[in-house]
Amino acid sequence: MIHEGARAITGQFLGMLGASATVVGFVAEFGELMGYTIRLASGL
């Protein structure tokens, strides 16, 4: 539950640090991609 809550504020945190919308989007989607990749690999 804490992990999911922390993921929800990643975009706002990066924006507060001055990251552009492109960087925020890339970081968020890259994290999702890595999560699904690890789930796929560990499931096999």
C-alpha positions as CSV (number, residue, x, y, z in Angstrom):
1,M,0.0,0.0,0.0
2,I,2.8,2.4,0.8
3,H,4.6,1.6,-2.5
4,E,1.5,2.3,-4.5
5,G,0.9,5.6,-2.6
6,A,4.5,6.7,-3.2
7,R,4.2,6.0,-6.9
8,A,1.2,8.3,-7.1
9,I,3.2,11.3,-6.0
10,T,6.3,10.7,-8.3
11,G,5.0,13.1,-11.0
12,Q,4.3,15.9,-8.6
13,F,7.6,15.4,-6.8
14,L,9.6,15.6,-10.1
15,G,7.6,18.6,-11.1
16,M,8.5,20.3,-7.9
17,L,12.1,19.6,-8.6
18,G,11.7,21.4,-11.9
19,A,11.5,18.5,-14.3
20,S,9.6,19.0,-17.6
21,A,6.4,17.2,-18.4
22,T,8.3,15.1,-20.9
23,V,10.7,13.9,-18.2
24,V,8.0,13.3,-15.7
25,G,6.0,11.2,-18.3
26,F,9.1,9.2,-19.3
27,V,10.1,8.4,-15.8
28,A,6.5,7.3,-14.8
29,E,6.0,5.2,-17.9
30,F,9.5,3.7,-17.7
31,G,8.8,2.6,-14.1
32,E,5.5,0.9,-15.3
33,L,7.4,-0.8,-18.1
34,M,10.1,-2.1,-15.8
35,G,7.4,-3.4,-13.3
36,Y,5.6,-5.3,-16.0
37,T,8.8,-6.7,-17.4
38,I,9.9,-8.0,-14.0
39,R,6.5,-9.5,-13.4
40,L,6.7,-11.2,-16.8
41,A,10.2,-12.5,-16.2
42,S,9.5,-13.7,-12.7
43,G,6.2,-15.4,-13.7
44,L,8.1,-17.6,-16.2
